[in-house]
Amino acid sequence: MKVFVVLALALASVSAGVLPQDTPVHPKDIQGVPVIQGRITNGKNAAENQFPYQVGLSFTGSSGSWWCGGSIISNTYVLTAAHCTSGASSVKMYYGSTTRTSPQLSHTVTSSSFQQHAKYNSKTLNNDISLIKTPSVSFSASINKIPLPAIASSYSTYAGQTAVASGWGLTSDSASAVTSKLQYADMKVIANSVCQQSYGSAVVTSDVICVASVDKVSTCSGDSGGPLALDGKLIGVTSFVSSKGCEKNYPAGFTRVTSYLDWIKTQSGVTA
């Protein structure tokens, strides 16, 4: 099946005039790593309350358990990736945590609280976005929402600007143990045309943001669904990396939040 998916992506990209050099995968699907995964590879330790909008998500399903990230966008909604909610029966949410296993607050909800994008495509990785309806949480210095970008910024590519990604877990492709501290990295947004050279235009559509990976700094397993922020606004949801590994200096891909502002508003009522 994987061979078929790769061939289909290649053919789609050729027809669009862009031949991919690499195969993208969702970070949580990278092989050869522990079940509970995560982390910005070669990133920095986050300070207390530096990312109050970051949540840790421990999903459980028939195929086992997996770790993802998410972003608080209101008192009752968390935004994450569709490939995180896909196949899950429940999720335990960790709020206000810099140390991964010591949250200020936690809640568990079932899949009935998931609002996964109806057109999520696991083959092309398109529409990789989900909402989780949560019990209402009170905001504080350690737990707070991140604003969505304004509709007026929908036409911005963000190319050349530096955004920040955050998440927990592995320190490298070969790591066998997770880190307990929330990690972050500043990453430069690149033009989609550049990212298409790696993954093709069937994957890197206008609904995707890519960042450059330099000096082995990238998102990785378990960062899935986590935030990419710019100027205090949520512009991306961690979606894919190179199938060759997180430290290979291939671009990392994010679902472009501005492409889904109407969907978010319709599903949750949350606006910029």
C-alpha positions as protocol buffer text, in pm:
chain_id: "A"
residue {
  index: 1
  type: MET
  ca { x: 0 y: 0 z: 0 }
}
residue {
  index: 2
  type: LYS
  ca { x: 283 y: 241 z: 85 }
}
residue {
  index: 3
  type: VAL
  ca { x: 438 y: 182 z: -258 }
}
residue {
  index: 4
  type: PHE
  ca { x: 105 y: 258 z: -422 }
}
residue {
  index: 5
  type: VAL
  ca { x: 67 y: 581 z: -223 }
}
residue {
  index: 6
  type: VAL
  ca { x: 418 y: 697 z: -317 }
}
residue {
  index: 7
  type: LEU
  ca { x: 352 y: 619 z: -685 }
}
residue {
  index: 8
  type: ALA
  ca { x: 19 y: 799 z: -677 }
}
residue {
  index: 9
  type: LEU
  ca { x: 178 y: 1108 z: -524 }
}
residue {
  index: 10
  type: ALA
  ca { x: 457 y: 1103 z: -780 }
}
residue {
  index: 11
  type: LEU
  ca { x: 217 y: 1072 z: -1073 }
}
residue {
  index: 12
  type: ALA
  ca { x: -2 y: 1351 z: -939 }
}
residue {
  index: 13
  type: SER
  ca { x: 298 y: 1575 z: -897 }
}
residue {
  index: 14
  type: VAL
  ca { x: 434 y: 1499 z: -1244 }
}
residue {
  index: 15
  type: SER
  ca { x: 99 y: 1596 z: -1395 }
}
residue {
  index: 16
  type: ALA
  ca { x: 124 y: 1923 z: -1205 }
}
residue {
  index: 17
  type: GLY
  ca { x: 479 y: 1978 z: -1328 }
}
residue {
  index: 18
  type: VAL
  ca { x: 660 y: 1913 z: -999 }
}
residue {
  index: 19
  type: LEU
  ca { x: 846 y: 1585 z: -942 }
}
residue {
  index: 20
  type: PRO
  ca { x: 897 y: 1512 z: -571 }
}
residue {
  index: 21
  type: GLN
  ca { x: 1241 y: 1415 z: -445 }
}
residue {
  index: 22
  type: ASP
  ca { x: 1119 y: 1267 z: -119 }
}
residue {
  index: 23
  type: THR
  ca { x: 817 y: 1106 z: 47 }
}
residue {
  index: 24
  type: PRO
  ca { x: 640 y: 1296 z: 327 }
}
residue {
  index: 25
  type: VAL
  ca { x: 498 y: 1119 z: 630 }
}
residue {
  index: 26
  type: HIS
  ca { x: 306 y: 1233 z: 934 }
}
residue {
  index: 27
  type: PRO
  ca { x: 553 y: 1269 z: 1224 }
}
residue {
  index: 28
  type: LYS
  ca { x: 370 y: 1015 z: 1438 }
}
residue {
  index: 29
  type: ASP
  ca { x: 403 y: 756 z: 1160 }
}
residue {
  index: 30
  type: ILE
  ca { x: 783 y: 756 z: 1143 }
}
residue {
  index: 31
  type: GLN
  ca { x: 896 y: 399 z: 1199 }
}
residue {
  index: 32
  type: GLY
  ca { x: 1139 y: 266 z: 1456 }
}
residue {
  index: 33
  type: VAL
  ca { x: 1059 y: 498 z: 1746 }
}
residue {
  index: 34
  type: PRO
  ca { x: 876 y: 444 z: 2077 }
}
residue {
  index: 35
  type: VAL
  ca { x: 497 y: 474 z: 2100 }
}
residue {
  index: 36
  type: ILE
  ca { x: 503 y: 793 z: 2305 }
}
residue {
  index: 37
  type: GLN
  ca { x: 700 y: 1023 z: 2083 }
}
residue {
  index: 38
  type: GLY
  ca { x: 759 y: 1389 z: 2025 }
}
residue {
  index: 39
  type: ARG
  ca { x: 992 y: 1678 z: 2022 }
}
residue {
  index: 40
  type: ILE
  ca { x: 1150 y: 1940 z: 1815 }
}
residue {
  index: 41
  type: THR
  ca { x: 1483 y: 1777 z: 1724 }
}
residue {
  index: 42
  type: ASN
  ca { x: 1780 y: 1978 z: 1850 }
}
residue {
  index: 43
  type: GLY
  ca { x: 1552 y: 2247 z: 1989 }
}
residue {
  index: 44
  type: LYS
  ca { x: 1563 y: 2449 z: 2311 }
}
residue {
  index: 45
  type: ASN
  ca { x: 1397 y: 2403 z: 2650 }
}
residue {
  index: 46
  type: ALA
  ca { x: 1086 y: 2618 z: 2689 }
}
residue {
  index: 47
  type: ALA
  ca { x: 1060 y: 2851 z: 2987 }
}
residue {
  index: 48
  type: GLU
  ca { x: 775 y: 2825 z: 3234 }
}
residue {
  index: 49
  type: ASN
  ca { x: 456 y: 2974 z: 3080 }
}
residue {
  index: 50
  type: GLN
  ca { x: 634 y: 3049 z: 2750 }
}
residue {
  index: 51
  type: PHE
  ca { x: 375 y: 2851 z: 2551 }
}
residue {
  index: 52
  type: PRO
  ca { x: 53 y: 2856 z: 2756 }
}
residue {
  index: 53
  type: TYR
  ca { x: -147 y: 2759 z: 2448 }
}
residue {
  index: 54
  type: GLN
  ca { x: 41 y: 2429 z: 2402 }
}
residue {
  index: 55
  type: VAL
  ca { x: -134 y: 2109 z: 2510 }
}
residue {
  index: 56
  type: GLY
  ca { x: -10 y: 1751 z: 2514 }
}
residue {
  index: 57
  type: LEU
  ca { x: -248 y: 1492 z: 2372 }
}
residue {
  index: 58
  type: SER
  ca { x: -226 y: 1123 z: 2463 }
}
residue {
  index: 59
  type: PHE
  ca { x: -452 y: 934 z: 2222 }
}
residue {
  index: 60
  type: THR
  ca { x: -579 y: 576 z: 2259 }
}
residue {
  index: 61
  type: GLY
  ca { x: -729 y: 362 z: 1985 }
}
residue {
  index: 62
  type: SER
  ca { x: -762 y: 4 z: 1869 }
}
residue {
  index: 63
  type: SER
  ca { x: -410 y: 18 z: 1722 }
}
residue {
  index: 64
  type: GLY
  ca { x: -250 y: 133 z: 2047 }
}
residue {
  index: 65
  type: SER
  ca { x: -161 y: 475 z: 2184 }
}
residue {
  index: 66
  type: TRP
  ca { x: 23 y: 777 z: 2049 }
}
residue {
  index: 67
  type: TRP
  ca { x: 129 y: 1125 z: 2153 }
}
residue {
  index: 68
  type: CYS
  ca { x: 49 y: 1449 z: 1971 }
}
residue {
  index: 69
  type: GLY
  ca { x: 39 y: 1820 z: 2038 }
}
residue {
  index: 70
  type: GLY
  ca { x: -240 y: 2072 z: 2010 }
}
residue {
  index: 71
  type: SER
  ca { x: -322 y: 2440 z: 2054 }
}
residue {
  index: 72
  type: ILE
  ca { x: -583 y: 2599 z: 2277 }
}
residue {
  index: 73
  type: ILE
  ca { x: -796 y: 2833 z: 2062 }
}
residue {
  index: 74
  type: SER
  ca { x: -1078 y: 2895 z: 2312 }
}
residue {
  index: 75
  type: ASN
  ca { x: -1196 y: 2787 z: 2657 }
}
residue {
  index: 76
  type: THR
  ca { x: -1364 y: 2484 z: 2499 }
}
residue {
  index: 77
  type: TYR
  ca { x: -1164 y: 2398 z: 2184 }
}
residue {
  index: 78
  type: VAL
  ca { x: -821 y: 2259 z: 2099 }
}
residue {
  index: 79
  type: LEU
  ca { x: -692 y: 2254 z: 1742 }
}
residue {
  index: 80
  type: THR
  ca { x: -478 y: 1960 z: 1627 }
}
residue {
  index: 81
  type: ALA
  ca { x: -411 y: 1742 z: 1322 }
}
residue {
  index: 82
  type: ALA
  ca { x: -656 y: 1500 z: 1162 }
}
residue {
  index: 83
  type: HIS
  ca { x: -391 y: 1230 z: 1153 }
}
residue {
  index: 84
  type: CYS
  ca { x: -381 y: 1252 z: 1534 }
}
residue {
  index: 85
  type: THR
  ca { x: -755 y: 1206 z: 1588 }
}
residue {
  index: 86
  type: SER
  ca { x: -790 y: 950 z: 1308 }
}
residue {
  index: 87
  type: GLY
  ca { x: -852 y: 604 z: 1456 }
}
residue {
  index: 88
  type: ALA
  ca { x: -858 y: 729 z: 1814 }
}
residue {
  index: 89
  type: SER
  ca { x: -1130 y: 638 z: 2063 }
}
residue {
  index: 90
  type: SER
  ca { x: -1025 y: 885 z: 2335 }
}
residue {
  index: 91
  type: VAL
  ca { x: -764 y: 1141 z: 2430 }
}
residue {
  index: 92
  type: LYS
  ca { x: -618 y: 1265 z: 2757 }
}
residue {
  index: 93
  type: MET
  ca { x: -529 y: 1634 z: 2734 }
}
residue {
  index: 94
  type: TYR
  ca { x: -247 y: 1788 z: 2935 }
}
residue {
  index: 95
  type: TYR
  ca { x: -274 y: 2163 z: 3000 }
}
residue {
  index: 96
  type: GLY
  ca { x: -24 y: 2412 z: 3140 }
}
residue {
  index: 97
  type: SER
  ca { x: 268 y: 2173 z: 3128 }
}
residue {
  index: 98
  type: THR
  ca { x: 631 y: 2252 z: 3065 }
}
residue {
  index: 99
  type: THR
  ca { x: 730 y: 1918 z: 3218 }
}
residue {
  index: 100
  type: ARG
  ca { x: 533 y: 1674 z: 3004 }
}
residue {
  index: 101
  type: THR
  ca { x: 403 y: 1450 z: 3283 }
}
residue {
  index: 102
  type: SER
  ca { x: 321 y: 1731 z: 3529 }
}
residue {
  index: 103
  type: PRO
  ca { x: 28 y: 1929 z: 3387 }
}
residue {
  index: 104
  type: GLN
  ca { x: -159 y: 2198 z: 3573 }
}
residue {
  index: 105
  type: LEU
  ca { x: -481 y: 2035 z: 3454 }
}
residue {
  index: 106
  type: SER
  ca { x: -589 y: 1732 z: 3253 }
}
residue {
  index: 107
  type: HIS
  ca { x: -913 y: 1619 z: 3089 }
}
residue {
  index: 108
  type: THR
  ca { x: -1011 y: 1302 z: 2904 }
}
residue {
  index: 109
  type: VAL
  ca { x: -1272 y: 1302 z: 2627 }
}
residue {
  index: 110
  type: THR
  ca { x: -1395 y: 1039 z: 2381 }
}
residue {
  index: 111
  type: SER
  ca { x: -1400 y: 1049 z: 2002 }
}
residue {
  index: 112
  type: SER
  ca { x: -1751 y: 1195 z: 2011 }
}
residue {
  index: 113
  type: SER
  ca { x: -1575 y: 1523 z: 2094 }
}
residue {
  index: 114
  type: PHE
  ca { x: -1355 y: 1509 z: 1780 }
}
residue {
  index: 115
  type: GLN
  ca { x: -1445 y: 1721 z: 1479 }
}
residue {
  index: 116
  type: GLN
  ca { x: -1210 y: 1590 z: 1213 }
}
residue {
  index: 117
  type: HIS
  ca { x: -1209 y: 1755 z: 871 }
}
residue {
  index: 118
  type: ALA
  ca { x: -1440 y: 1551 z: 650 }
}
residue {
  index: 119
  type: LYS
  ca { x: -1201 y: 1576 z: 354 }
}
residue {
  index: 120
  type: TYR
  ca { x: -884 y: 1468 z: 534 }
}
residue {
  index: 121
  type: ASN
  ca { x: -687 y: 1250 z: 292 }
}
residue {
  index: 122
  type: SER
  ca { x: -428 y: 1022 z: 448 }
}
residue {
  index: 123
  type: LYS
  ca { x: -268 y: 955 z: 108 }
}
residue {
  index: 124
  type: THR
  ca { x: -202 y: 1315 z: 0 }
}
residue {
  index: 125
  type: LEU
  ca { x: -202 y: 1441 z: 362 }
}
residue {
  index: 126
  type: ASN
  ca { x: -445 y: 1716 z: 257 }
}
residue {
  index: 127
  type: ASN
  ca { x: -688 y: 1880 z: 505 }
}
residue {
  index: 128
  type: ASP
  ca { x: -489 y: 1753 z: 802 }
}
residue {
  index: 129
  type: ILE
  ca { x: -682 y: 1938 z: 1071 }
}
residue {
  index: 130
  type: SER
  ca { x: -916 y: 1850 z: 1359 }
}
residue {
  index: 131
  type: LEU
  ca { x: -1092 y: 2019 z: 1648 }
}
residue {
  index: 132
  type: ILE
  ca { x: -1142 y: 1868 z: 1993 }
}
residue {
  index: 133
  type: LYS
  ca { x: -1435 y: 1993 z: 2201 }
}
residue {
  index: 134
  type: THR
  ca { x: -1316 y: 2016 z: 2560 }
}
residue {
  index: 135
  type: PRO
  ca { x: -1460 y: 2083 z: 2904 }
}
residue {
  index: 136
  type: SER
  ca { x: -1433 y: 2456 z: 2973 }
}
residue {
  index: 137
  type: VAL
  ca { x: -1094 y: 2559 z: 3113 }
}
residue {
  index: 138
  type: SER
  ca { x: -1012 y: 2879 z: 3299 }
}
residue {
  index: 139
  type: PHE
  ca { x: -724 y: 3081 z: 3159 }
}
residue {
  index: 140
  type: SER
  ca { x: -417 y: 3174 z: 3361 }
}
residue {
  index: 141
  type: ALA
  ca { x: -49 y: 3250 z: 3308 }
}
residue {
  index: 142
  type: SER
  ca { x: 17 y: 2882 z: 3230 }
}
residue {
  index: 143
  type: ILE
  ca { x: -304 y: 2799 z: 3038 }
}
residue {
  index: 144
  type: ASN
  ca { x: -426 y: 3038 z: 2770 }
}
residue {
  index: 145
  type: LYS
  ca { x: -545 y: 3048 z: 2411 }
}
residue {
  index: 146
  type: ILE
  ca { x: -348 y: 3153 z: 2106 }
}
residue {
  index: 147
  type: PRO
  ca { x: -536 y: 3384 z: 1869 }
}
residue {
  index: 148
  type: LEU
  ca { x: -611 y: 3273 z: 1516 }
}
residue {
  index: 149
  type: PRO
  ca { x: -473 y: 3486 z: 1232 }
}
residue {
  index: 150
  type: ALA
  ca { x: -699 y: 3751 z: 1083 }
}
residue {
  index: 151
  type: ILE
  ca { x: -883 y: 3681 z: 759 }
}
residue {
  index: 152
  type: ALA
  ca { x: -693 y: 3974 z: 610 }
}
residue {
  index: 153
  type: SER
  ca { x: -371 y: 3773 z: 643 }
}
residue {
  index: 154
  type: SER
  ca { x: -508 y: 3487 z: 431 }
}
residue {
  index: 155
  type: TYR
  ca { x: -312 y: 3609 z: 131 }
}
residue {
  index: 156
  type: SER
  ca { x: 20 y: 3614 z: 313 }
}
residue {
  index: 157
  type: THR
  ca { x: 259 y: 3331 z: 230 }
}
residue {
  index: 158
  type: TYR
  ca { x: 473 y: 3414 z: 538 }
}
residue {
  index: 159
  type: ALA
  ca { x: 777 y: 3315 z: 326 }
}
residue {
  index: 160
  type: GLY
  ca { x: 1100 y: 3450 z: 473 }
}
residue {
  index: 161
  type: GLN
  ca { x: 949 y: 3510 z: 817 }
}
residue {
  index: 162
  type: THR
  ca { x: 1059 y: 3324 z: 1129 }
}
residue {
  index: 163
  type: ALA
  ca { x: 794 y: 3126 z: 1319 }
}
residue {
  index: 164
  type: VAL
  ca { x: 820 y: 2911 z: 1630 }
}
residue {
  index: 165
  type: ALA
  ca { x: 722 y: 2544 z: 1661 }
}
residue {
  index: 166
  type: SER
  ca { x: 690 y: 2362 z: 1994 }
}
residue {
  index: 167
  type: GLY
  ca { x: 642 y: 2009 z: 2124 }
}
residue {
  index: 168
  type: TRP
  ca { x: 768 y: 1727 z: 2351 }
}
residue {
  index: 169
  type: GLY
  ca { x: 964 y: 1406 z: 2314 }
}
residue {
  index: 170
  type: LEU
  ca { x: 1258 y: 1258 z: 2125 }
}
residue {
  index: 171
  type: THR
  ca { x: 1586 y: 1443 z: 2096 }
}
residue {
  index: 172
  type: SER
  ca { x: 1692 y: 1284 z: 1765 }
}
residue {
  index: 173
  type: ASP
  ca { x: 1597 y: 1025 z: 1504 }
}
residue {
  index: 174
  type: SER
  ca { x: 1789 y: 760 z: 1698 }
}
residue {
  index: 175
  type: ALA
  ca { x: 1674 y: 851 z: 2049 }
}
residue {
  index: 176
  type: SER
  ca { x: 1511 y: 575 z: 2253 }
}
residue {
  index: 177
  type: ALA
  ca { x: 1392 y: 793 z: 2541 }
}
residue {
  index: 178
  type: VAL
  ca { x: 1174 y: 1103 z: 2547 }
}
residue {
  index: 179
  type: THR
  ca { x: 1263 y: 1434 z: 2706 }
}
residue {
  index: 180
  type: SER
  ca { x: 1040 y: 1558 z: 2985 }
}
residue {
  index: 181
  type: LYS
  ca { x: 1075 y: 1926 z: 2894 }
}
residue {
  index: 182
  type: LEU
  ca { x: 873 y: 2116 z: 2636 }
}
residue {
  index: 183
  type: GLN
  ca { x: 1095 y: 2207 z: 2340 }
}
residue {
  index: 184
  type: TYR
  ca { x: 1078 y: 2481 z: 2081 }
}
residue {
  index: 185
  type: ALA
  ca { x: 1264 y: 2602 z: 1773 }
}
residue {
  index: 186
  type: ASP
  ca { x: 1260 y: 2913 z: 1557 }
}
residue {
  index: 187
  type: MET
  ca { x: 1213 y: 2808 z: 1194 }
}
residue {
  index: 188
  type: LYS
  ca { x: 1207 y: 3009 z: 873 }
}
residue {
  index: 189
  type: VAL
  ca { x: 904 y: 2976 z: 647 }
}
residue {
  index: 190
  type: ILE
  ca { x: 993 y: 2891 z: 287 }
}
residue {
  index: 191
  type: ALA
  ca { x: 798 y: 2937 z: -36 }
}
residue {
  index: 192
  type: ASN
  ca { x: 572 y: 2647 z: -132 }
}
residue {
  index: 193
  type: SER
  ca { x: 748 y: 2625 z: -467 }
}
residue {
  index: 194
  type: VAL
  ca { x: 1069 y: 2538 z: -282 }
}
residue {
  index: 195
  type: CYS
  ca { x: 893 y: 2281 z: -61 }
}
residue {
  index: 196
  type: GLN
  ca { x: 731 y: 2123 z: -369 }
}
residue {
  index: 197
  type: GLN
  ca { x: 1078 y: 2032 z: -493 }
}
residue {
  index: 198
  type: SER
  ca { x: 1096 y: 1787 z: -202 }
}
residue {
  index: 199
  type: TYR
  ca { x: 738 y: 1659 z: -176 }
}
residue {
  index: 200
  type: GLY
  ca { x: 555 y: 1755 z: -495 }
}
residue {
  index: 201
  type: SER
  ca { x: 250 y: 1971 z: -556 }
}
residue {
  index: 202
  type: ALA
  ca { x: -4 y: 1701 z: -468 }
}
residue {
  index: 203
  type: VAL
  ca { x: 112 y: 1728 z: -106 }
}
residue {
  index: 204
  type: VAL
  ca { x: 232 y: 2088 z: -90 }
}
residue {
  index: 205
  type: THR
  ca { x: -86 y: 2270 z: -189 }
}
residue {
  index: 206
  type: SER
  ca { x: -184 y: 2628 z: -109 }
}
residue {
  index: 207
  type: ASP
  ca { x: -329 y: 2492 z: 217 }
}
residue {
  index: 208
  type: VAL
  ca { x: 20 y: 2402 z: 345 }
}
residue {
  index: 209
  type: ILE
  ca { x: 304 y: 2601 z: 503 }
}
residue {
  index: 210
  type: CYS
  ca { x: 660 y: 2468 z: 494 }
}
residue {
  index: 211
  type: VAL
  ca { x: 961 y: 2563 z: 702 }
}
residue {
  index: 212
  type: ALA
  ca { x: 1327 y: 2501 z: 633 }
}
residue {
  index: 213
  type: SER
  ca { x: 1512 y: 2247 z: 845 }
}
residue {
  index: 214
  type: VAL
  ca { x: 1867 y: 2365 z: 912 }
}
residue {
  index: 215
  type: ASP
  ca { x: 2135 y: 2204 z: 1130 }
}
residue {
  index: 216
  type: LYS
  ca { x: 1903 y: 1907 z: 1200 }
}
residue {
  index: 217
  type: VAL
  ca { x: 1643 y: 2128 z: 1369 }
}
residue {
  index: 218
  type: SER
  ca { x: 1291 y: 2014 z: 1279 }
}
residue {
  index: 219
  type: THR
  ca { x: 958 y: 1891 z: 1403 }
}
residue {
  index: 220
  type: CYS
  ca { x: 949 y: 1516 z: 1465 }
}
residue {
  index: 221
  type: SER
  ca { x: 746 y: 1223 z: 1598 }
}
residue {
  index: 222
  type: GLY
  ca { x: 489 y: 1335 z: 1850 }
}
residue {
  index: 223
  type: ASP
  ca { x: 503 y: 1701 z: 1751 }
}
residue {
  index: 224
  type: SER
  ca { x: 212 y: 1609 z: 1521 }
}
residue {
  index: 225
  type: GLY
  ca { x: -80 y: 1847 z: 1559 }
}
residue {
  index: 226
  type: GLY
  ca { x: 122 y: 2101 z: 1753 }
}
residue {
  index: 227
  type: PRO
  ca { x: 149 y: 2474 z: 1688 }
}
residue {
  index: 228
  type: LEU
  ca { x: 346 y: 2691 z: 1451 }
}
residue {
  index: 229
  type: ALA
  ca { x: 315 y: 3048 z: 1575 }
}
residue {
  index: 230
  type: LEU
  ca { x: 413 y: 3382 z: 1425 }
}
residue {
  index: 231
  type: ASP
  ca { x: 379 y: 3718 z: 1603 }
}
residue {
  index: 232
  type: GLY
  ca { x: 160 y: 3556 z: 1867 }
}
residue {
  index: 233
  type: LYS
  ca { x: -85 y: 3404 z: 1614 }
}
residue {
  index: 234
  type: LEU
  ca { x: -140 y: 3039 z: 1523 }
}
residue {
  index: 235
  type: ILE
  ca { x: -46 y: 3000 z: 1155 }
}
residue {
  index: 236
  type: GLY
  ca { x: 23 y: 2626 z: 1128 }
}
residue {
  index: 237
  type: VAL
  ca { x: -57 y: 2277 z: 1259 }
}
residue {
  index: 238
  type: THR
  ca { x: 230 y: 2026 z: 1246 }
}
residue {
  index: 239
  type: SER
  ca { x: 152 y: 1783 z: 964 }
}
residue {
  index: 240
  type: PHE
  ca { x: 445 y: 1609 z: 791 }
}
residue {
  index: 241
  type: VAL
  ca { x: 821 y: 1557 z: 770 }
}
residue {
  index: 242
  type: SER
  ca { x: 1054 y: 1359 z: 546 }
}
residue {
  index: 243
  type: SER
  ca { x: 1017 y: 981 z: 556 }
}
residue {
  index: 244
  type: LYS
  ca { x: 1397 y: 973 z: 570 }
}
residue {
  index: 245
  type: GLY
  ca { x: 1395 y: 1121 z: 920 }
}
residue {
  index: 246
  type: CYS
  ca { x: 1365 y: 1446 z: 1109 }
}
residue {
  index: 247
  type: GLU
  ca { x: 1737 y: 1527 z: 1109 }
}
residue {
  index: 248
  type: LYS
  ca { x: 1792 y: 1507 z: 733 }
}
residue {
  index: 249
  type: ASN
  ca { x: 1736 y: 1881 z: 676 }
}
residue {
  index: 250
  type: TYR
  ca { x: 1431 y: 1832 z: 453 }
}
residue {
  index: 251
  type: PRO
  ca { x: 1146 y: 2084 z: 493 }
}
residue {
  index: 252
  type: ALA
  ca { x: 872 y: 2025 z: 751 }
}
residue {
  index: 253
  type: GLY
  ca { x: 508 y: 2080 z: 659 }
}
residue {
  index: 254
  type: PHE
  ca { x: 217 y: 2236 z: 846 }
}
residue {
  index: 255
  type: THR
  ca { x: -153 y: 2274 z: 775 }
}
residue {
  index: 256
  type: ARG
  ca { x: -207 y: 2643 z: 690 }
}
residue {
  index: 257
  type: VAL
  ca { x: -455 y: 2778 z: 946 }
}
residue {
  index: 258
  type: THR
  ca { x: -568 y: 3073 z: 731 }
}
residue {
  index: 259
  type: SER
  ca { x: -705 y: 2824 z: 478 }
}
residue {
  index: 260
  type: TYR
  ca { x: -939 y: 2682 z: 742 }
}
residue {
  index: 261
  type: LEU
  ca { x: -1068 y: 2990 z: 925 }
}
residue {
  index: 262
  type: ASP
  ca { x: -1420 y: 2944 z: 782 }
}
residue {
  index: 263
  type: TRP
  ca { x: -1415 y: 2572 z: 869 }
}
residue {
  index: 264
  type: ILE
  ca { x: -1302 y: 2647 z: 1225 }
}
residue {
  index: 265
  type: LYS
  ca { x: -1573 y: 2913 z: 1264 }
}
residue {
  index: 266
  type: THR
  ca { x: -1845 y: 2681 z: 1128 }
}
residue {
  index: 267
  type: GLN
  ca { x: -1741 y: 2388 z: 1347 }
}
residue {
  index: 268
  type: SER
  ca { x: -1667 y: 2574 z: 1671 }
}
residue {
  index: 269
  type: GLY
  ca { x: -1778 y: 2936 z: 1646 }
}
residue {
  index: 270
  type: VAL
  ca { x: -1418 y: 3045 z: 1717 }
}
residue {
  index: 271
  type: THR
  ca { x: -1295 y: 3341 z: 1512 }
}
residue {
  index: 272
  type: ALA
  ca { x: -981 y: 3554 z: 1501 }
}
